[in-house]
Amino acid sequence: MPTPAETEAVIAALQDPNHTWRTIRGVAKSTGLPAETVRAVLYADNRVIKSELPSADDEGLYTTYDHYKQKTSLLQRVWNAIRS
């Protein structure tokens, strides 16, 4: 079970303004946490969403709902909803 500090580190990495979506590997690298801890946070925290499409390396992509809303336009969100 991730600690509150680990959870907040993962959420902060997901909300990095330089990225819209992050992989588990990318979050683990930027936080210094093990991938298993990152994965546990991503699957347990209700602020996290997963992209319908994988990364170019076929990895899952994650962000927070609030960050997604900030980084994408309404038109892009509607288009993404239609595509999926």
WOFENNOR-V441522 format. One record per residue. PSI is psi as a letter, one per 20 degrees, with the letter a starting at -180 (999 if undefined). Layout:
# WOFENNOR-V441522
psi->PSI
psi->PSI
This chain:
# WOFENNOR-V441522
psi->p
psi->q
psi->r
psi->h
psi->g
psi->g
psi->g
psi->h
psi->g
psi->g
psi->g
psi->g
psi->h
psi->h
psi->j
psi->p
psi->i
psi->i
psi->q
psi->g
psi->q
psi->q
psi->r
psi->g
psi->g
psi->g
psi->g
psi->g
psi->g
psi->h
psi->h
psi->j
psi->q
psi->q
psi->h
psi->h
psi->g
psi->g
psi->g
psi->g
psi->g
psi->h
psi->i
psi->h
psi->p
psi->i
psi->i
psi->p
psi->q
psi->p
psi->q
psi->h
psi->q
psi->r
psi->r
psi->h
psi->j
psi->k
psi->q
psi->q
psi->p
psi->q
psi->r
psi->q
psi->g
psi->g
psi->g
psi->g
psi->h
psi->h
psi->i
psi->q
psi->r
psi->g
psi->g
psi->g
psi->h
psi->g
psi->g
psi->h
psi->h
psi->g
psi->h
psi->999
